[in-house]
């Protein structure tokens, strides 16, 4: 594919993605009751500052502030008619900041889960999910996004709907699911099932993988299962920076920059091509990750016990694919 991310992956061993959008905007003053995407219209200067912080930290790719800007989620806040406006603004602000950078930076149009349960367990049909993703994707494309970035999904049917929307607007895309302590998504999807599903799509993603979940240690166990699947498509790893705590009105996660630097290098050594952070990952974490990736030599593929020794114990006893290890004492 001739998209910006594919070209970047063709010229370098790994790509550093960005960190947390929500955490960053909360710490800039976003009210928890206000959708972050509203700030694209009301506080574009702060959204631009957030994008610039990712670029300054050394990221090669950053996500637009549009994760929850689909019709279903915005309807909860009386903003269902603003899908096109808010997504286009998110991408336009991002495009401006990326074009000002002194190096190539990929703008990834962020699309999160619809927020409804897919049929037959719930009432959301694949056709309706595709329609909502399409509305969002079209605005992100028109605003200047280089690629679509679908993440934190739990359902393969929802992933297929997002893929169909990307195909309709003629854009390359990436996709990742969020896995829990049992090594499955909340809808029961395993890493092996994800690996098989992306290859069965008529328009497979440029890269696929896992994000969010429990923490960096558990996320890398999921990555180990993706690697074991045999799928050679580039893998994405975007782990949380520890566990959240509220301190003096600001949201902080207990994962240190040093821990996230270790996580980044372990991910690289496992063969991950796109490495970033999710909830709680701030510019200090990203700078440490960039420095570690640039300065530490690549090592052998780490075993699970090395991951727990460096990053802490897994939250559960199994990774959902027969990758079992006891808790660290």
ABEGO torsion letter per residue (X at the ends): XABAAAAAAAABABBBBBBBAAAAAAAAGBBAABBAAAAAAABAAAAAAAAAAAAAAGBABBBBBAAAABAAAAAAAGAAAAAAAAAAAAAAAAAAAAAABABBBBBBBBBBBAGBBBOAABABBAAAAAAAAAAAAAAAAAAGBABBBBBGBABAAAAAAAAAAAAAAGBBBBBBBBBBAAGBBAAGBBAAAAAAAAAABABBBABBEBBEEABAAAAAAAAAAAAAAGBABBBBBBBBBEBBBBBGGBBBBABBAAAAAAAAAAAAAAGBABBBBBBGBBAAAAAAAAAAAAABBBBBBBBAAAAAAAAEBBABABAGAGBBBBBBX
